[in-house]
Amino acid sequence: MTTPTTFWRLAGVSYVQYVTKASSTVRAALKEPAKSKAMAQEAFGYNRSHWTGGEQGGKTKVDALKSVGK
Amino acid sequence: MVLSNALVAARRTATSALRRHLSTPAPAASTGMTLNFNLPQETLYSGAAVDSVVVPGAMGEYEVTADHVPIVAELKAGTLTIKAEGGEEKYFVPGGFSLTHEGSTTDIVCPEAVKLDDLDPAAVTANYEAAKARASSAEAGSPDAAEALIEVEVNRAMGGALGLSLA
């Protein structure tokens, strides 16, 4: 890879993480009616399912990414 | 001899004046530019006929009008101004990309776009100060420091858009 030139790349932050952080910063500075509407964009959740023999098992909600994959 | 040379020279300049070298004829009267401005959650402009767009490129701000040379730019946190028949619309964007194509079509995509009126100057100032404190206390070069610096940068840009001068 070429030498990183941006402070965030040098710190190990990817572009997607950078632009997502910048978007959150903008949303945090909004006034009330627009703010609640925009904060809905920030919400995210994860589901997990186990695949066996090409079949997807049931989906369960994931509370923390750190607990997945163990 | 001198007279015939003069006539040859006169004829040569006359024909070369009619034929333009190294340039293409100007296109027929341009019809204006088309703008597509999309966010992941919403389409703000789709195939809209506008006069021009002032784009906050990371390498510098520029204005796109009809027949602009094709250009691709990453956006920085800043104000995007769309000038059309009915007046000007300003949006503050945290980042994104702007692609101007051959044929006066510009596609702009941003993760978020807010109206300047929806921004709270007090919140911007408070968040800016908090982020600055966090940036100086974090370990230099760590992801936490980078996140704080991103907040500092974006809040400063918002301050600039709102007319606050945040140091």
gemmi code that builds the backbone of each chain (N, CA, C; Angstrom):
import gemmi

chains = {
    "A": [
        ("MET", (0.860, -1.202, 0.000), (0.000, 0.000, 0.000), (0.880, 1.229, 0.000)),
        ("THR", (0.376, 2.318, -0.508), (1.137, 3.585, -0.485), (1.097, 4.149, 0.931)),
        ("THR", (1.990, 5.078, 1.221), (2.074, 5.651, 2.572), (0.803, 6.442, 2.858)),
        ("PRO", (0.162, 6.182, 4.002), (-1.041, 6.961, 4.334), (-0.700, 8.419, 4.558)),
        ("THR", (-1.596, 9.294, 4.129), (-1.315, 10.722, 4.249), (-2.272, 11.434, 5.191)),
        ("THR", (-3.388, 10.779, 5.562), (-4.345, 11.451, 6.437), (-4.148, 10.968, 7.875)),
        ("PHE", (-4.454, 11.909, 8.805), (-4.205, 11.576, 10.210), (-5.011, 10.361, 10.656)),
        ("TRP", (-6.233, 10.202, 10.094), (-7.071, 9.087, 10.523), (-6.558, 7.771, 9.961)),
        ("ARG", (-6.066, 7.780, 8.735), (-5.520, 6.543, 8.161), (-4.291, 6.103, 8.930)),
        ("LEU", (-3.468, 7.089, 9.329), (-2.262, 6.796, 10.099), (-2.607, 6.205, 11.452)),
        ("ALA", (-3.758, 6.572, 12.013), (-4.180, 6.064, 13.316), (-4.921, 4.741, 13.187)),
        ("GLY", (-5.060, 4.230, 11.956), (-5.727, 2.942, 11.759), (-7.236, 3.034, 11.574)),
        ("VAL", (-7.739, 4.222, 11.255), (-9.181, 4.413, 11.039), (-9.448, 4.379, 9.537)),
        ("SER", (-10.452, 3.616, 9.105), (-10.742, 3.520, 7.675), (-11.588, 4.710, 7.212)),
        ("TYR", (-11.730, 4.895, 5.896), (-12.518, 6.013, 5.383), (-13.969, 5.919, 5.855)),
        ("VAL", (-14.521, 4.724, 5.811), (-15.929, 4.556, 6.215), (-16.111, 4.957, 7.674)),
        ("GLN", (-15.162, 4.541, 8.518), (-15.240, 4.912, 9.937), (-15.113, 6.430, 10.077)),
        ("TYR", (-14.213, 7.029, 9.282), (-13.992, 8.478, 9.334), (-15.268, 9.236, 8.958)),
        ("VAL", (-15.871, 8.853, 7.827), (-17.026, 9.600, 7.346), (-18.249, 9.352, 8.240)),
        ("THR", (-18.329, 8.154, 8.840), (-19.422, 7.863, 9.767), (-19.287, 8.706, 11.030)),
        ("LYS", (-18.041, 8.862, 11.497), (-17.801, 9.681, 12.679), (-18.133, 11.141, 12.379)),
        ("ALA", (-17.741, 11.599, 11.200), (-18.031, 12.984, 10.815), (-19.537, 13.213, 10.745)),
        ("SER", (-20.284, 12.228, 10.204), (-21.742, 12.344, 10.118), (-22.371, 12.408, 11.503)),
        ("SER", (-21.870, 11.582, 12.435), (-22.395, 11.612, 13.810), (-22.161, 12.970, 14.443)),
        ("THR", (-20.999, 13.546, 14.155), (-20.668, 14.867, 14.714), (-21.650, 15.911, 14.208)),
        ("VAL", (-22.003, 15.840, 12.926), (-22.964, 16.792, 12.371), (-24.324, 16.581, 13.025)),
        ("ARG", (-24.737, 15.312, 13.154), (-26.060, 15.046, 13.752), (-26.126, 15.504, 15.199)),
        ("ALA", (-25.008, 15.398, 15.914), (-24.991, 15.789, 17.331), (-25.180, 17.288, 17.507)),
        ("ALA", (-24.952, 18.057, 16.447), (-25.051, 19.518, 16.561), (-26.378, 20.052, 16.040)),
        ("LEU", (-27.340, 19.159, 15.791), (-28.616, 19.617, 15.242), (-29.542, 20.136, 16.321)),
        ("LYS", (-30.504, 20.946, 15.893), (-31.551, 21.446, 16.796), (-32.678, 20.429, 16.843)),
        ("GLU", (-33.540, 20.571, 17.811), (-34.499, 19.496, 18.095), (-35.340, 18.882, 16.963)),
        ("PRO", (-36.218, 19.519, 16.247), (-37.045, 18.684, 15.364), (-36.210, 17.852, 14.400)),
        ("ALA", (-35.161, 18.426, 13.837), (-34.325, 17.700, 12.886), (-33.469, 16.650, 13.572)),
        ("LYS", (-33.119, 16.893, 14.842), (-32.177, 16.012, 15.534), (-32.757, 14.611, 15.752)),
        ("SER", (-33.958, 14.503, 16.275), (-34.529, 13.172, 16.544), (-34.675, 12.391, 15.254)),
        ("LYS", (-35.036, 13.101, 14.182), (-35.223, 12.441, 12.894), (-33.884, 11.895, 12.402)),
        ("ALA", (-32.833, 12.697, 12.564), (-31.515, 12.299, 12.083), (-30.908, 11.209, 12.948)),
        ("MET", (-31.163, 11.249, 14.259), (-30.587, 10.255, 15.161), (-31.064, 8.849, 14.822)),
        ("ALA", (-32.226, 8.744, 14.161), (-32.716, 7.432, 13.732), (-31.728, 6.770, 12.787)),
        ("GLN", (-30.963, 7.586, 12.066), (-29.960, 7.061, 11.133), (-28.818, 6.367, 11.848)),
        ("GLU", (-28.599, 6.763, 13.116), (-27.451, 6.237, 13.846), (-27.718, 4.850, 14.416)),
        ("ALA", (-28.986, 4.519, 14.607), (-29.325, 3.263, 15.267), (-28.906, 2.084, 14.405)),
        ("PHE", (-28.296, 1.081, 15.019), (-27.967, -0.126, 14.264), (-28.027, -1.312, 15.206)),
        ("GLY", (-28.220, -2.477, 14.626), (-28.253, -3.692, 15.430), (-27.715, -4.824, 14.582)),
        ("TYR", (-27.387, -5.936, 15.228), (-26.870, -7.085, 14.502), (-27.668, -8.320, 14.845)),
        ("ASN", (-27.826, -9.183, 13.853), (-28.418, -10.516, 14.069), (-27.361, -11.526, 13.681)),
        ("ARG", (-27.428, -12.706, 14.272), (-26.498, -13.746, 13.851), (-27.275, -15.003, 13.542)),
        ("SER", (-26.728, -15.818, 12.606), (-27.320, -17.117, 12.315), (-26.202, -18.073, 11.962)),
        ("HIS", (-26.435, -19.332, 12.227), (-25.423, -20.351, 11.982), (-25.807, -21.133, 10.733)),
        ("TRP", (-24.880, -21.295, 9.803), (-25.155, -22.024, 8.555), (-24.606, -23.437, 8.641)),
        ("THR", (-25.414, -24.449, 8.268), (-24.922, -25.829, 8.194), (-25.406, -26.433, 6.883)),
        ("GLY", (-24.473, -27.014, 6.126), (-24.814, -27.678, 4.874), (-25.594, -26.785, 3.924)),
        ("GLY", (-25.238, -25.537, 3.847), (-25.907, -24.625, 2.923), (-27.247, -24.107, 3.397)),
        ("GLU", (-27.630, -24.486, 4.609), (-28.925, -24.016, 5.142), (-28.675, -23.006, 6.257)),
        ("GLN", (-29.440, -21.926, 6.226), (-29.291, -20.915, 7.282), (-30.112, -21.324, 8.486)),
        ("GLY", (-29.458, -21.283, 9.665), (-30.180, -21.581, 10.907), (-30.953, -20.360, 11.347)),
        ("GLY", (-31.597, -20.427, 12.498), (-32.415, -19.305, 12.990), (-31.578, -18.091, 13.309)),
        ("LYS", (-32.186, -16.904, 13.161), (-31.490, -15.649, 13.470), (-31.726, -15.294, 14.918)),
        ("THR", (-30.642, -14.879, 15.603), (-30.787, -14.374, 16.972), (-30.128, -13.003, 17.045)),
        ("LYS", (-30.639, -12.188, 17.925), (-30.106, -10.842, 18.061), (-28.722, -10.886, 18.715)),
        ("VAL", (-27.871, -9.964, 18.317), (-26.528, -9.887, 18.899), (-26.447, -8.614, 19.719)),
        ("ASP", (-26.021, -8.745, 20.983), (-25.942, -7.547, 21.827), (-24.606, -6.856, 21.705)),
        ("ALA", (-23.530, -7.658, 21.626), (-22.205, -7.057, 21.529), (-21.383, -7.845, 20.520)),
        ("LEU", (-20.686, -7.122, 19.615), (-19.897, -7.794, 18.591), (-18.820, -8.681, 19.185)),
        ("LYS", (-18.339, -8.282, 20.376), (-17.252, -9.031, 20.990), (-17.663, -10.454, 21.341)),
        ("SER", (-18.963, -10.684, 21.548), (-19.421, -12.007, 21.963), (-19.648, -12.930, 20.777)),
        ("VAL", (-19.583, -12.403, 19.551), (-19.887, -13.202, 18.363), (-18.632, -13.956, 17.919)),
        ("GLY", (-18.831, -15.131, 17.383), (-17.698, -15.840, 16.792), (-16.937, -16.675, 17.799)),
        ("LYS", (-17.468, -16.769, 18.988), (-16.789, -17.614, 19.991), (-17.432, -18.979, 19.992)),
    ],
    "B": [
        ("MET", (7.209, 40.161, -57.515), (7.667, 39.130, -56.574), (7.152, 39.464, -55.179)),
        ("VAL", (7.407, 40.679, -54.746), (6.991, 41.117, -53.396), (5.472, 41.139, -53.327)),
        ("LEU", (4.834, 41.623, -54.421), (3.375, 41.730, -54.440), (2.747, 40.336, -54.371)),
        ("SER", (3.281, 39.350, -55.146), (2.683, 38.010, -55.141), (2.884, 37.339, -53.774)),
        ("ASN", (4.034, 37.590, -53.130), (4.253, 37.050, -51.773), (3.221, 37.600, -50.808)),
        ("ALA", (2.962, 38.915, -50.961), (1.982, 39.564, -50.072), (0.600, 38.952, -50.285)),
        ("LEU", (0.267, 38.655, -51.577), (-1.057, 38.081, -51.892), (-1.158, 36.670, -51.313)),
        ("VAL", (-0.068, 35.902, -51.429), (-0.052, 34.526, -50.888), (-0.221, 34.575, -49.366)),
        ("ALA", (0.502, 35.513, -48.756), (0.436, 35.638, -47.283), (-0.969, 36.029, -46.853)),
        ("ALA", (-1.566, 36.971, -47.638), (-2.922, 37.437, -47.310), (-3.902, 36.290, -47.430)),
        ("ARG", (-3.758, 35.458, -48.515), (-4.677, 34.341, -48.717), (-4.513, 33.314, -47.602)),
        ("ARG", (-3.235, 33.085, -47.195), (-2.984, 32.081, -46.155), (-3.622, 32.499, -44.832)),
        ("THR", (-3.469, 33.774, -44.448), (-4.061, 34.218, -43.168), (-5.579, 34.166, -43.248)),
        ("ALA", (-6.103, 34.501, -44.461), (-7.568, 34.496, -44.594), (-8.112, 33.100, -44.357)),
        ("THR", (-7.504, 32.071, -44.991), (-8.050, 30.720, -44.807), (-7.828, 30.226, -43.381)),
        ("SER", (-6.661, 30.543, -42.772), (-6.423, 30.021, -41.421), (-7.332, 30.717, -40.405)),
        ("ALA", (-7.793, 31.936, -40.717), (-8.719, 32.596, -39.806), (-10.049, 31.854, -39.790)),
        ("LEU", (-10.430, 31.270, -40.971), (-11.711, 30.560, -41.040), (-11.607, 29.177, -40.382)),
        ("ARG", (-10.402, 28.568, -40.423), (-10.252, 27.237, -39.846), (-9.546, 27.386, -38.504)),
        ("ARG", (-10.185, 26.952, -37.391), (-9.587, 27.080, -36.068), (-8.819, 25.794, -35.751)),
        ("HIS", (-7.565, 25.939, -35.423), (-6.767, 24.782, -35.073), (-6.759, 24.590, -33.570)),
        ("LEU", (-6.580, 23.322, -33.172), (-6.443, 22.996, -31.747), (-7.651, 23.413, -30.915)),
        ("SER", (-8.822, 23.563, -31.513), (-10.005, 23.842, -30.719), (-11.196, 23.200, -31.410)),
        ("THR", (-12.203, 22.889, -30.633), (-13.429, 22.327, -31.207), (-14.485, 23.414, -31.214)),
        ("PRO", (-15.432, 23.323, -32.110), (-16.449, 24.380, -32.158), (-17.213, 24.436, -30.845)),
        ("ALA", (-17.627, 25.612, -30.449), (-18.400, 25.754, -29.214), (-19.721, 25.012, -29.374)),
        ("PRO", (-20.179, 24.329, -28.320), (-21.428, 23.570, -28.428), (-22.627, 24.503, -28.582)),
        ("ALA", (-23.700, 23.968, -29.066), (-24.930, 24.769, -29.200), (-25.368, 25.233, -27.823)),
        ("ALA", (-26.146, 26.280, -27.756), (-26.559, 26.899, -26.480), (-26.860, 25.841, -25.425)),
        ("SER", (-26.117, 25.894, -24.322), (-26.262, 24.873, -23.274), (-27.602, 25.014, -22.575)),
        ("THR", (-28.124, 23.892, -22.150), (-29.444, 23.914, -21.524), (-29.355, 23.941, -20.006)),
        ("GLY", (-28.186, 24.115, -19.416), (-28.082, 24.093, -17.960), (-27.615, 22.716, -17.521)),
        ("MET", (-27.385, 22.561, -16.194), (-26.869, 21.300, -15.721), (-27.930, 20.510, -14.970)),
        ("THR", (-27.686, 19.194, -14.905), (-28.599, 18.296, -14.199), (-27.930, 17.842, -12.917)),
        ("LEU", (-28.670, 17.864, -11.834), (-28.095, 17.486, -10.544), (-28.818, 16.301, -9.938)),
        ("ASN", (-28.029, 15.313, -9.484), (-28.554, 14.210, -8.683), (-27.828, 14.285, -7.358)),
        ("PHE", (-28.569, 14.511, -6.262), (-27.962, 14.649, -4.944), (-28.654, 13.639, -4.044)),
        ("ASN", (-27.898, 12.607, -3.646), (-28.482, 11.507, -2.877), (-27.807, 11.270, -1.552)),
        ("LEU", (-28.615, 10.942, -0.563), (-28.125, 10.459, 0.721), (-28.578, 9.013, 0.799)),
        ("PRO", (-27.968, 8.200, 1.686), (-28.429, 6.810, 1.776), (-29.905, 6.724, 2.159)),
        ("GLN", (-30.359, 7.663, 3.005), (-31.717, 7.585, 3.521), (-32.720, 8.383, 2.700)),
        ("GLU", (-32.285, 9.224, 1.789), (-33.202, 10.152, 1.137), (-32.609, 10.652, -0.184)),
        ("THR", (-33.491, 10.927, -1.164), (-33.041, 11.559, -2.407), (-33.436, 13.018, -2.332)),
        ("LEU", (-32.444, 13.924, -2.402), (-32.765, 15.343, -2.301), (-33.039, 15.952, -3.667)),
        ("TYR", (-32.225, 15.614, -4.658), (-32.426, 16.110, -6.009), (-32.263, 14.937, -6.967)),
        ("SER", (-33.201, 14.779, -7.889), (-33.085, 13.701, -8.856), (-33.366, 14.252, -10.243)),
        ("GLY", (-32.345, 14.318, -11.079), (-32.509, 14.842, -12.424), (-32.984, 16.286, -12.439)),
        ("ALA", (-32.595, 17.046, -11.396), (-33.083, 18.427, -11.293), (-32.270, 19.358, -12.185)),
        ("ALA", (-32.943, 20.277, -12.846), (-32.267, 21.276, -13.675), (-31.906, 22.451, -12.778)),
        ("VAL", (-30.584, 22.629, -12.568), (-30.144, 23.739, -11.719), (-29.143, 24.578, -12.492)),
        ("ASP", (-28.848, 25.785, -11.970), (-27.899, 26.661, -12.649), (-26.473, 26.276, -12.324)),
        ("SER", (-26.186, 26.077, -11.035), (-24.829, 25.681, -10.656), (-24.826, 25.111, -9.249)),
        ("VAL", (-23.726, 24.414, -8.922), (-23.564, 23.846, -7.589), (-22.174, 24.207, -7.093)),
        ("VAL", (-22.091, 24.736, -5.891), (-20.786, 25.028, -5.286), (-20.452, 23.835, -4.406)),
        ("VAL", (-19.385, 23.130, -4.761), (-19.032, 21.866, -4.127), (-17.837, 22.043, -3.189)),
        ("PRO", (-17.938, 21.612, -1.931), (-16.790, 21.734, -1.010), (-15.828, 20.559, -1.185)),
        ("GLY", (-14.995, 20.614, -2.202), (-14.047, 19.540, -2.449), (-12.944, 19.508, -1.403)),
        ("ALA", (-12.417, 18.318, -1.150), (-11.337, 18.190, -0.163), (-10.097, 18.954, -0.603)),
        ("MET", (-9.891, 19.067, -1.912), (-8.739, 19.788, -2.445), (-9.063, 21.247, -2.706)),
        ("GLY", (-10.276, 21.658, -2.341), (-10.669, 23.045, -2.588), (-12.101, 23.120, -3.066)),
        ("GLU", (-12.704, 24.266, -2.820), (-14.096, 24.473, -3.199), (-14.162, 24.852, -4.669)),
        ("TYR", (-15.172, 24.346, -5.395), (-15.310, 24.732, -6.799), (-16.784, 24.773, -7.171)),
        ("GLU", (-17.087, 25.506, -8.219), (-18.467, 25.652, -8.664), (-18.627, 24.939, -9.998)),
        ("VAL", (-19.641, 24.128, -10.097), (-19.911, 23.373, -11.323), (-21.066, 24.037, -12.052)),
        ("THR", (-20.850, 24.380, -13.325), (-21.936, 24.931, -14.133), (-22.136, 23.999, -15.314)),
        ("ALA", (-23.020, 24.373, -16.231), (-23.248, 23.562, -17.427), (-21.937, 23.436, -18.203)),
        ("ASP", (-21.752, 22.288, -18.836), (-20.559, 22.016, -19.652), (-19.264, 22.053, -18.861)),
        ("HIS", (-19.323, 21.772, -17.587), (-18.093, 21.730, -16.788), (-17.286, 20.507, -17.214)),
        ("VAL", (-15.969, 20.614, -17.143), (-15.120, 19.482, -17.484), (-15.401, 18.359, -16.478)),
        ("PRO", (-15.421, 17.100, -16.924), (-15.696, 16.010, -15.980), (-14.687, 16.023, -14.832)),
        ("ILE", (-15.181, 15.887, -13.617), (-14.293, 15.942, -12.449), (-14.885, 15.116, -11.328)),
        ("VAL", (-14.015, 14.415, -10.622), (-14.445, 13.613, -9.477), (-13.749, 14.193, -8.258)),
        ("ALA", (-14.487, 14.443, -7.199), (-13.869, 15.006, -6.005), (-14.415, 14.359, -4.751)),
        ("GLU", (-13.515, 14.147, -3.791), (-13.942, 13.769, -2.454), (-14.351, 15.066, -1.774)),
        ("LEU", (-15.401, 15.020, -0.963), (-15.846, 16.240, -0.296), (-15.290, 16.315, 1.113)),
        ("LYS", (-15.103, 17.523, 1.578), (-14.721, 17.724, 2.974), (-15.950, 18.260, 3.698)),
        ("ALA", (-15.889, 18.335, 5.017), (-17.004, 18.875, 5.783), (-17.149, 20.333, 5.385)),
        ("GLY", (-18.299, 20.698, 4.861), (-18.474, 22.069, 4.403), (-19.852, 22.289, 3.836)),
        ("THR", (-20.043, 23.452, 3.271), (-21.356, 23.847, 2.754), (-21.452, 23.579, 1.271)),
        ("LEU", (-22.534, 22.918, 0.886), (-22.830, 22.642, -0.520), (-23.943, 23.615, -0.911)),
        ("THR", (-23.721, 24.437, -1.932), (-24.727, 25.431, -2.318), (-25.268, 25.093, -3.693)),
        ("ILE", (-26.594, 24.982, -3.791), (-27.236, 24.680, -5.073), (-27.965, 25.927, -5.536)),
        ("LYS", (-27.549, 26.464, -6.681), (-28.170, 27.695, -7.188), (-29.107, 27.320, -8.330)),
        ("ALA", (-30.365, 27.660, -8.162), (-31.357, 27.338, -9.192), (-32.282, 28.527, -9.385)),
        ("GLU", (-33.290, 28.327, -10.235), (-34.260, 29.380, -10.560), (-34.817, 30.043, -9.315)),
        ("GLY", (-35.257, 29.206, -8.360), (-35.938, 29.749, -7.187), (-35.035, 30.342, -6.131)),
        ("GLY", (-33.712, 30.367, -6.343), (-32.802, 30.888, -5.335), (-31.730, 29.887, -4.981)),
        ("GLU", (-31.164, 30.050, -3.794), (-30.062, 29.204, -3.345), (-30.502, 28.270, -2.240)),
        ("GLU", (-29.990, 27.036, -2.266), (-30.237, 26.097, -1.178), (-28.872, 25.716, -0.627)),
        ("LYS", (-28.703, 25.837, 0.687), (-27.417, 25.454, 1.272), (-27.597, 24.247, 2.179)),
        ("TYR", (-26.675, 23.291, 2.061), (-26.669, 22.121, 2.933), (-25.278, 21.995, 3.533)),
        ("PHE", (-25.217, 21.588, 4.806), (-23.922, 21.274, 5.378), (-23.731, 19.772, 5.252)),
        ("VAL", (-22.587, 19.354, 4.682), (-22.314, 17.933, 4.501), (-21.036, 17.545, 5.243)),
        ("PRO", (-21.003, 16.367, 5.889), (-19.793, 15.959, 6.594), (-18.724, 15.415, 5.658)),
        ("GLY", (-19.136, 15.016, 4.462), (-18.190, 14.427, 3.511), (-18.982, 13.824, 2.379)),
        ("GLY", (-18.332, 13.005, 1.560), (-19.026, 12.378, 0.443), (-18.217, 12.511, -0.821)),
        ("PHE", (-18.886, 12.337, -1.955), (-18.201, 12.424, -3.241), (-19.066, 13.156, -4.251)),
        ("SER", (-18.399, 13.877, -5.168), (-19.110, 14.561, -6.239), (-18.507, 14.133, -7.564)),
        ("LEU", (-19.331, 13.647, -8.475), (-18.852, 13.225, -9.785), (-19.564, 14.037, -10.853)),
        ("THR", (-18.798, 14.785, -11.632), (-19.371, 15.554, -12.736), (-19.024, 14.823, -14.016)),
        ("HIS", (-20.063, 14.515, -14.802), (-19.862, 13.738, -16.019), (-19.946, 14.616, -17.258)),
        ("GLU", (-19.520, 14.040, -18.383), (-19.668, 14.652, -19.693), (-21.174, 14.824, -19.903)),
        ("GLY", (-21.598, 15.952, -20.417), (-23.030, 16.160, -20.649), (-23.731, 16.860, -19.501)),
        ("SER", (-22.939, 17.591, -18.682), (-23.508, 18.458, -17.639), (-24.358, 17.757, -16.597)),
        ("THR", (-24.007, 16.511, -16.269), (-24.719, 15.834, -15.182), (-23.773, 15.683, -14.007)),
        ("THR", (-24.242, 16.052, -12.834), (-23.414, 15.916, -11.641), (-24.124, 15.025, -10.643)),
        ("ASP", (-23.402, 14.028, -10.127), (-23.931, 13.150, -9.084), (-23.198, 13.447, -7.793)),
        ("ILE", (-23.949, 13.785, -6.762), (-23.328, 14.035, -5.460), (-23.942, 13.061, -4.466)),
        ("VAL", (-23.074, 12.374, -3.723), (-23.553, 11.445, -2.703), (-22.888, 11.793, -1.381)),
        ("CYS", (-23.690, 11.884, -0.346), (-23.177, 12.228, 0.979), (-23.860, 11.344, 2.019)),
        ("PRO", (-23.160, 11.035, 3.119), (-23.806, 10.226, 4.150), (-24.884, 10.996, 4.920)),
        ("GLU", (-24.804, 12.323, 4.891), (-25.778, 13.140, 5.621), (-25.722, 14.537, 5.028)),
        ("ALA", (-26.815, 15.249, 5.068), (-26.842, 16.650, 4.627), (-27.886, 17.354, 5.470)),
        ("VAL", (-27.492, 18.448, 6.108), (-28.434, 19.166, 6.967), (-28.530, 20.607, 6.526)),
        ("LYS", (-29.680, 21.207, 6.789), (-29.868, 22.627, 6.487), (-29.124, 23.427, 7.553)),
        ("LEU", (-28.535, 24.544, 7.141), (-27.779, 25.355, 8.101), (-28.665, 25.845, 9.243)),
        ("ASP", (-29.952, 26.081, 8.937), (-30.877, 26.546, 9.970), (-31.097, 25.507, 11.059)),
        ("ASP", (-30.859, 24.226, 10.727), (-31.080, 23.167, 11.719), (-29.893, 22.975, 12.646)),
        ("LEU", (-28.796, 23.669, 12.394), (-27.620, 23.509, 13.249), (-27.701, 24.467, 14.431)),
        ("ASP", (-27.306, 23.966, 15.603), (-27.359, 24.759, 16.827), (-25.960, 25.292, 17.154)),
        ("PRO", (-25.735, 26.614, 17.041), (-24.395, 27.159, 17.279), (-23.864, 26.855, 18.688)),
        ("ALA", (-24.749, 26.846, 19.678), (-24.292, 26.567, 21.044), (-23.778, 25.133, 21.146)),
        ("ALA", (-24.500, 24.202, 20.506), (-24.074, 22.795, 20.523), (-22.738, 22.628, 19.799)),
        ("VAL", (-22.585, 23.333, 18.683), (-21.335, 23.246, 17.913), (-20.161, 23.704, 18.783)),
        ("THR", (-20.331, 24.857, 19.440), (-19.259, 25.394, 20.276), (-18.938, 24.442, 21.420)),
        ("ALA", (-19.974, 23.941, 22.091), (-19.749, 23.040, 23.223), (-19.056, 21.753, 22.775)),
        ("ASN", (-19.540, 21.166, 21.688), (-18.945, 19.918, 21.184), (-17.510, 20.143, 20.743)),
        ("TYR", (-17.269, 21.329, 20.167), (-15.920, 21.652, 19.719), (-14.945, 21.681, 20.887)),
        ("GLU", (-15.343, 22.382, 21.959), (-14.466, 22.494, 23.119), (-14.228, 21.122, 23.753)),
        ("ALA", (-15.296, 20.331, 23.850), (-15.162, 18.995, 24.446), (-14.237, 18.118, 23.610)),
        ("ALA", (-14.384, 18.180, 22.303), (-13.553, 17.363, 21.414), (-12.086, 17.791, 21.501)),
        ("LYS", (-11.859, 19.094, 21.606), (-10.483, 19.610, 21.700), (-9.821, 19.083, 22.980)),
        ("ALA", (-10.585, 19.087, 24.072), (-10.037, 18.602, 25.339), (-9.709, 17.117, 25.229)),
        ("ARG", (-10.619, 16.367, 24.609), (-10.405, 14.930, 24.449), (-9.209, 14.639, 23.552)),
        ("ALA", (-9.039, 15.441, 22.524), (-7.922, 15.225, 21.593), (-6.584, 15.452, 22.274)),
        ("SER", (-6.508, 16.460, 23.124), (-5.227, 16.744, 23.770), (-4.919, 15.738, 24.871)),
        ("SER", (-5.969, 15.140, 25.478), (-5.703, 14.187, 26.558), (-5.491, 12.770, 26.041)),
        ("ALA", (-5.922, 12.487, 24.811), (-5.770, 11.129, 24.283), (-4.327, 10.869, 23.850)),
        ("GLU", (-3.993, 9.578, 23.749), (-2.646, 9.180, 23.336), (-2.465, 9.537, 21.866)),
        ("ALA", (-1.418, 10.274, 21.550), (-1.191, 10.751, 20.176), (-1.095, 9.583, 19.199)),
        ("GLY", (-1.827, 9.663, 18.086), (-1.764, 8.627, 17.065), (-2.681, 7.441, 17.315)),
        ("SER", (-3.444, 7.488, 18.423), (-4.367, 6.374, 18.703), (-5.703, 6.624, 18.002)),
        ("PRO", (-6.509, 5.558, 17.793), (-7.825, 5.767, 17.172), (-8.706, 6.740, 17.963)),
        ("ASP", (-8.568, 6.737, 19.311), (-9.374, 7.669, 20.112), (-8.998, 9.112, 19.805)),
        ("ALA", (-7.699, 9.350, 19.679), (-7.244, 10.701, 19.349), (-7.741, 11.080, 17.957)),
        ("ALA", (-7.705, 10.112, 17.023), (-8.169, 10.377, 15.657), (-9.647, 10.732, 15.655)),
        ("GLU", (-10.452, 9.982, 16.433), (-11.888, 10.279, 16.499), (-12.126, 11.677, 17.035)),
        ("ALA", (-11.362, 12.033, 18.096), (-11.533, 13.370, 18.675), (-11.134, 14.439, 17.664)),
        ("LEU", (-10.052, 14.181, 16.917), (-9.609, 15.156, 15.919), (-10.627, 15.306, 14.794)),
        ("ILE", (-11.290, 14.196, 14.425), (-12.344, 14.271, 13.402), (-13.457, 15.187, 13.900)),
        ("GLU", (-13.828, 15.017, 15.181), (-14.889, 15.870, 15.741), (-14.464, 17.330, 15.750)),
        ("VAL", (-13.206, 17.571, 16.114), (-12.692, 18.948, 16.131), (-12.816, 19.560, 14.739)),
        ("GLU", (-12.362, 18.789, 13.739), (-12.356, 19.273, 12.357), (-13.762, 19.580, 11.861)),
        ("VAL", (-14.694, 18.660, 12.097), (-16.063, 18.838, 11.596), (-16.776, 19.960, 12.341)),
        ("ASN", (-16.556, 20.048, 13.668), (-17.191, 21.136, 14.417), (-16.650, 22.488, 13.991)),
        ("ARG", (-15.354, 22.518, 13.700), (-14.773, 23.781, 13.238), (-15.397, 24.181, 11.901)),
        ("ALA", (-15.581, 23.187, 11.020), (-16.197, 23.468, 9.716), (-17.627, 23.962, 9.888)),
        ("MET", (-18.365, 23.343, 10.829), (-19.746, 23.794, 11.089), (-19.741, 25.205, 11.634)),
        ("GLY", (-18.776, 25.469, 12.523), (-18.659, 26.821, 13.067), (-18.425, 27.836, 11.971)),
        ("GLY", (-17.560, 27.467, 11.032), (-17.289, 28.350, 9.906), (-18.530, 28.609, 9.081)),
        ("ALA", (-19.317, 27.549, 8.863), (-20.542, 27.690, 8.066), (-21.570, 28.569, 8.775)),
        ("LEU", (-21.542, 28.542, 10.119), (-22.529, 29.310, 10.881), (-22.043, 30.715, 11.210)),
        ("GLY", (-20.788, 31.015, 10.868), (-20.262, 32.350, 11.165), (-19.611, 32.468, 12.526)),
        ("LEU", (-19.415, 31.325, 13.219), (-18.680, 31.365, 14.492), (-17.210, 31.241, 14.140)),
        ("SER", (-16.335, 31.844, 14.918), (-14.928, 31.606, 14.621), (-14.348, 30.805, 15.775)),
        ("LEU", (-14.297, 29.480, 15.536), (-13.789, 28.569, 16.565), (-12.306, 28.389, 16.342)),
        ("ALA", (-11.518, 28.629, 17.390), (-10.070, 28.470, 17.242), (-9.715, 27.036, 17.558)),
    ],
}
model = gemmi.Model(1)
for chain_id, residues in chains.items():
    chain = gemmi.Chain(chain_id)
    for i, (resn, *xyz) in enumerate(residues, 1):
        res = gemmi.Residue()
        res.name, res.seqid = resn, gemmi.SeqId(i, " ")
        for name, pos in zip(("N", "CA", "C"), xyz):
            atom = gemmi.Atom()
            atom.name, atom.element = name, gemmi.Element(name[0])
            atom.pos, atom.b_iso = gemmi.Position(*pos), 0.0
            res.add_atom(atom)
        chain.add_residue(res)
    model.add_chain(chain)
structure = gemmi.Structure()
structure.add_model(model)
structure.setup_entities()
